[in-house]
Amino acid sequence: MASTALRSSLRLSRLFNRAPCRGFSSSRCARSVGSLRNFTDEENMLREAVRRFAVDVVEPRVREMDEKEHMDPSIIKGLFEQGLMGIETSEEHGGAGGSFTSAIIAIEELAKVDPSVSVLCDVHNTLVNTIFRVYGTEEQKSKWLPQLAESRLASFCLSEAGSGSDAFALQTRATRDGEDWIINGTKMWITNSYEAEIFLIFANIDPSKGYKGITCFIATKDMGIEIMKKEQKLGIRASSTCSLNFDNLRVPKENVIGGEGKGYKIAIEILNEGRIGIAAQMLGLAQGAFDKAVPYTYQRSQFGQPVGTFQGMQFQIASAAVELETARLLTYNAARLKEEGRPFTMEAAMAKYWTSQVAQKVSGSAIEWAGGLGYTRETGIEKFWRDSKIGAIYEGTSNIQLQTIAKFIQKEYS
């Protein structure tokens, strides 16, 4: 199976390192209190494996993919072969059986090299796979999870032209026709959709019930999903973002996931988790820009000394390092809260909001630290800045995150 190597590594780590007990998302055993840098051996092994894959396989293709605005199929194939497309999926269903924190680590490490590849992995793991694992029937899990872990890329289809932040204003409709559902409508801004073979589509089966009519359907591209337009974007260009059309798309009744009218609940809960994934992407992006630019400041000399040794530069670099650390702590705190089964909605919003701010600031500063060279495409630093802007937009804008945080504060203090 595609994820054999990763699963074997995790098994060895569990065999010889029994003390840490955060190995799985479902783990409830006690663990010693440690810092947020206190990862299990299997998580550290995963980080190193993903780092090697990102540097050896992804990095040589980053610039070409960005300029062609196209994801190299060998990258997607490699992600499956490395077991990175079913990190939390059980071994029984072809996955690695890892922790949620493991998924966040993989997303962060990929983003240090290419945020486009990172978000492809992120959406597939934290949104699509989780919906199947948490809301799918046993039959649906047995049918779809092995495919998702081993070979078939998936897409999460919620947004529409008139339903972005107001996601539940969606107009896509589904009507019964005997044993099937017929879906009609359009979706916009759908990540992974150009390459995806499996789609989770949110449609309303009873508009009179408002958002309580929203239902989630499983569909495949060969059922007749039409890719209408592939967007040309400022950043994350290799990541496909398309508009989709459903014209009398026929879906069997057994492809309803989570129950009729439960799509709104699925979307709310899954996007809270997904925001931690985006936080990890923005954290990795910011660290990647920092790692590229800072060494250059000690290599380039002006006025007889490395530019990185001037106090003005030292203060900027030190401030960026502090902001990176705060972003890291927020991200992994939210991940661990989620993993431990504790409330994490506010912390996920904080992590996504702050990491998107840090990503923009640090990547922008990194361009300046590298001077004229940083402004060219040769170094790849400017790409991190272009890629950073999306963090404040998708899976909930920065204003939506602030609104979420404010609601929790109001509830506590009013």
Rosetta blueprint (number, residue, H / E / L):
1 M L
2 A L
3 S L
4 T H
5 A H
6 L H
7 R H
8 S H
9 S H
10 L H
11 R H
12 L H
13 S H
14 R H
15 L H
16 F H
17 N L
18 R L
19 A L
20 P L
21 C L
22 R L
23 G L
24 F L
25 S L
26 S L
27 S L
28 R L
29 C L
30 A L
31 R L
32 S L
33 V L
34 G L
35 S L
36 L L
37 R L
38 N L
39 F L
40 T L
41 D H
42 E H
43 E H
44 N H
45 M H
46 L H
47 R H
48 E H
49 A H
50 V H
51 R H
52 R H
53 F H
54 A H
55 V H
56 D H
57 V H
58 V H
59 E H
60 P H
61 R H
62 V H
63 R H
64 E H
65 M H
66 D H
67 E H
68 K H
69 E L
70 H L
71 M L
72 D L
73 P H
74 S H
75 I H
76 I H
77 K H
78 G H
79 L H
80 F H
81 E H
82 Q L
83 G L
84 L L
85 M L
86 G L
87 I L
88 E L
89 T L
90 S L
91 E H
92 E H
93 H H
94 G L
95 G L
96 A L
97 G L
98 G L
99 S L
100 F H
101 T H
102 S H
103 A H
104 I H
105 I H
106 A H
107 I H
108 E H
109 E H
110 L H
111 A H
112 K L
113 V L
114 D L
115 P H
116 S H
117 V H
118 S H
119 V H
120 L H
121 C H
122 D H
123 V H
124 H H
125 N H
126 T H
127 L H
128 V H
129 N H
130 T H
131 I H
132 F H
133 R H
134 V H
135 Y H
136 G L
137 T L
138 E H
139 E H
140 Q H
141 K H
142 S H
143 K H
144 W H
145 L H
146 P H
147 Q H
148 L H
149 A H
150 E H
151 S L
152 R L
153 L L
154 A E
155 S E
156 F E
157 C E
158 L L
159 S L
160 E E
161 A L
162 G L
163 S E
164 G L
165 S L
166 D L
167 A H
168 F H
169 A H
170 L L
171 Q L
172 T L
173 R E
174 A E
175 T E
176 R E
177 D E
178 G L
179 E L
180 D E
181 W E
182 I E
183 I E
184 N E
185 G E
186 T E
187 K E
188 M E
189 W E
190 I E
191 T E
192 N L
193 S L
194 Y L
195 E L
196 A L
197 E L
198 I E
199 F E
200 L E
201 I E
202 F E
203 A E
204 N E
205 I L
206 D L
207 P H
208 S H
209 K H
210 G H
211 Y H
212 K H
213 G H
214 I E
215 T E
216 C E
217 F E
218 I E
219 A E
220 T E
221 K H
222 D H
223 M H
224 G L
225 I L
226 E E
227 I E
228 M E
229 K E
230 K E
231 E L
232 Q L
233 K L
234 L L
235 G L
236 I L
237 R L
238 A L
239 S L
240 S L
241 T E
242 C E
243 S E
244 L E
245 N E
246 F E
247 D E
248 N E
249 L E
250 R E
251 V E
252 P E
253 K H
254 E H
255 N H
256 V E
257 I E
258 G L
259 G L
260 E L
261 G L
262 K L
263 G H
264 Y H
265 K H
266 I H
267 A H
268 I H
269 E H
270 I H
271 L H
272 N H
273 E H
274 G H
275 R H
276 I H
277 G H
278 I H
279 A H
280 A H
281 Q H
282 M H
283 L H
284 G H
285 L H
286 A H
287 Q H
288 G H
289 A H
290 F H
291 D H
292 K H
293 A H
294 V H
295 P H
296 Y H
297 T H
298 Y H
299 Q H
300 R L
301 S E
302 Q E
303 F L
304 G L
305 Q E
306 P E
307 V H
308 G H
309 T H
310 F L
311 Q H
312 G H
313 M H
314 Q H
315 F H
316 Q H
317 I H
318 A H
319 S H
320 A H
321 A H
322 V H
323 E H
324 L H
325 E H
326 T H
327 A H
328 R H
329 L H
330 L H
331 T H
332 Y H
333 N H
334 A H
335 A H
336 R H
337 L H
338 K H
339 E H
340 E L
341 G L
342 R L
343 P L
344 F L
345 T H
346 M H
347 E H
348 A H
349 A H
350 M H
351 A H
352 K H
353 Y H
354 W H
355 T H
356 S H
357 Q H
358 V H
359 A H
360 Q H
361 K H
362 V H
363 S H
364 G H
365 S H
366 A H
367 I H
368 E H
369 W H
370 A L
371 G H
372 G H
373 L H
374 G H
375 Y H
376 T L
377 R L
378 E L
379 T L
380 G L
381 I H
382 E H
383 K H
384 F H
385 W H
386 R H
387 D H
388 S H
389 K H
390 I H
391 G H
392 A H
393 I L
394 Y L
395 E L
396 G L
397 T L
398 S H
399 N H
400 I H
401 Q H
402 L H
403 Q H
404 T H
405 I H
406 A H
407 K H
408 F H
409 I H
410 Q H
411 K H
412 E H
413 Y H
414 S L
